[in-house]
């Protein structure tokens, strides 16, 4: 292990397609989802050769021991029998409790960073095992780009062509607790989801307009019932001529729009901030957690 600090980029994600099914005997739900990574990212810095410490800035209201990135470090040490003589710092840019996968990305960044520091092979199955134990979205961030997952959202099916698009992200002040969203989902009548083929074909043939029309998230009614502002944002974005499609990210409360260009994404982000929402313009990316230049 060297002594130089290692910085890892931890990207946000959106769900281009999310179809949640019935609750399974194990308490989870069957999930089919297409995840897409974004340029918006947190930065995780690992400095070896120091007593183990963990810091997250700004504070997201979670104790260090409950932070998923901290748990990733502990999980890696247990899995590979290594000492945690490393200081870990997480610099947050991705808003928490928004459905954008920030906590999962941070955890994957710790897994990726420790794998590099410990000279582990990038395809070591232990890395995915640690990631899956932490949460459904964590394995995706080891690969990134666009990918189809099933199971409870943690079973990799196949990589898909990453869409090349400008994206606006808008989040209301209210968050949606995942457990509350799923409880609300279970209380609503089941509704069928559209065929996944339309979206996968759009990605395959690089048809961004069709991709925008094929966005789907059947968690939206449940989360919108908890946070009505989600519906307000969806209406705001969908009504704009520069938006090819809009959907909620994960179980919310963030909403994203696929835009015709960077000027549209920037304008919509500015307008949303003027309405007291958190908002930013970003782009899709074809990678997951990667090392940043020193």
MOWOVEN-V189921 format. One record per pair of residues at least 24 apart in sequence whose ideal C-beta (glycine too) atoms are under 8 Angstrom apart, sorted by the first residue. I is the first residue (numbers start at 1). GAP is how many residues later the second one is. If there is no record, write none. Layout:
i: (I/I)
gap: (GAP/GAP)
This chain:
i: (1/1/1/1/1/2/2/3/3/4/4/5/5/5/5/5/6/6/6/6/6/6/6/6/7/7/7/7/7/7/7/7/8/8/8/8/8/8/8/8/8/8/8/8/9/9/9/9/9/9/9/9/10/10/10/10/10/10/10/10/10/10/10/10/11/11/11/11/11/11/11/11/11/11/11/11/12/12/12/12/12/12/12/12/12/12/12/13/13/13/13/13/13/13/13/13/14/14/14/14/14/14/14/14/14/15/15/15/15/15/16/16/16/16/16/16/16/16/17/17/17/17/17/17/18/18/18/18/18/19/19/19/19/20/20/20/20/22/23/24/28/29/29/29/30/30/30/31/31/31/31/31/31/32/32/32/32/32/33/33/33/33/34/34/34/34/34/34/34/34/34/35/35/35/35/35/35/36/36/36/36/36/37/37/37/37/37/37/37/37/37/37/37/38/38/38/38/38/38/38/39/39/39/39/40/40/40/40/40/40/41/41/41/42/42/42/42/42/42/42/42/42/43/43/43/43/44/44/44/44/44/44/44/44/44/44/45/45/45/46/46/46/46/46/46/46/47/47/47/47/48/48/48/49/49/50/50/50/51/51/52/52/52/52/52/53/53/54/54/54/54/55/55/55/55/56/56/56/57/57/57/57/58/60/60/60/61/67/67/68/68/68/68/68/68/68/69/69/69/69/69/71/71/72/72/72/72/72/72/72/72/72/73/73/75/75/75/75/76/76/76/76/76/79/79/79/80/80/80/82/82/86/86/95/95/95/96/97/97/97/97/98/98/98/98/98/98/98/99/99/99/99/99/99/99/99/100/100/100/100/101/101/101/101/103/104/104/104/104/104/104/104/105/105/105/107/107/107/107/107/108/108/108/108/108/108/108/109/109/111/111/111/112/112/112/112/112/113/113/116/137/140/141/141/142/142/143/144/144/144/144/144/144/145/145/145/145/146/146/146/148/148/160/160/160/161/161/161/162/162/162/162/163/163/163/163/163/163/163/164/164/164/165/165/165/165/165/165/165/166/166/166/166/166/166/166/166/166/166/167/167/167/167/167/167/167/167/167/168/168/168/168/168/168/168/168/168/168/168/168/168/168/169/169/169/169/169/169/169/169/169/170/170/170/170/170/170/170/170/170/170/170/170/170/171/171/171/171/171/171/172/172/172/172/172/172/172/172/173/173/173/173/174/174/174/174/175/175/175/176/176/176/176/176/176/176/178/178/180/181/181/181/181/181/181/182/182/184/184/184/184/185/185/187/188/188/191/191/193/208/208/209/211/211/211/212/212/212/212/213/213/214/215/215/215/215/216/217/217/217/219/219/219/219/220/220/220/222/223/223/223/223/224/224/226/227/227/229/229/230/233/233/236/237/240/240/242/242/243)
gap: (47/48/84/116/117/46/115/45/46/44/290/40/41/42/43/289/39/40/41/42/107/110/111/285/36/37/38/39/284/285/286/287/35/36/37/38/101/102/104/105/281/282/283/284/32/33/34/100/280/281/282/283/31/32/33/34/84/92/95/96/98/99/131/279/26/27/28/29/30/94/130/133/274/276/277/278/25/26/28/29/82/88/89/90/93/157/270/24/25/87/88/92/124/127/128/236/24/85/86/153/155/233/235/236/242/84/202/232/234/235/130/147/183/187/195/198/199/231/179/182/197/198/199/200/198/199/200/201/232/174/177/197/199/162/165/198/199/168/163/128/124/123/153/156/120/121/122/105/118/119/120/121/122/116/117/118/161/164/115/116/117/120/112/113/114/115/126/162/165/166/169/66/102/105/111/112/114/109/110/126/127/248/103/104/107/108/109/125/247/248/249/250/251/62/129/131/244/245/246/247/243/244/245/246/53/54/60/129/240/242/52/53/64/48/49/50/51/52/60/63/64/67/47/48/50/249/25/44/45/46/47/62/65/66/69/245/43/44/46/40/41/42/64/67/68/71/39/40/41/42/37/38/69/36/37/35/36/37/34/36/32/33/34/35/36/34/35/33/34/35/36/32/33/34/35/33/34/36/32/33/34/35/34/32/36/43/35/36/39/35/36/38/39/66/67/70/34/37/38/40/41/36/63/34/35/36/38/39/58/59/62/66/37/41/36/55/58/59/34/35/38/39/54/47/50/51/38/40/46/32/36/28/31/76/159/183/79/78/79/80/156/73/77/151/152/154/155/156/77/149/150/151/152/153/154/155/69/149/150/154/36/39/40/149/32/30/31/32/33/34/36/37/32/36/184/24/27/28/31/34/30/31/32/33/34/180/181/32/180/27/31/178/30/176/177/178/179/176/178/175/113/148/147/148/146/147/145/141/142/143/144/145/146/140/141/142/143/57/138/140/48/52/40/43/44/42/43/45/41/122/123/124/39/40/43/45/48/95/121/42/44/120/43/46/79/93/94/118/119/92/93/94/95/96/98/99/115/116/117/89/90/91/92/98/114/115/116/117/69/75/88/89/91/96/97/100/101/104/111/112/113/114/80/85/86/87/100/110/111/112/113/63/66/67/84/85/86/87/98/99/102/107/108/109/82/83/84/106/107/108/55/57/58/60/61/81/105/106/56/103/104/105/52/53/55/79/52/77/78/47/50/51/54/75/76/77/72/73/46/38/41/42/45/70/71/40/69/38/39/41/42/34/37/35/33/34/27/30/25/36/50/35/33/34/47/31/32/33/46/31/32/31/30/31/32/43/31/30/31/32/29/31/32/33/27/28/32/29/25/28/29/30/24/28/26/25/26/24/48/25/39/44/36/31/24/28/25/26/25)
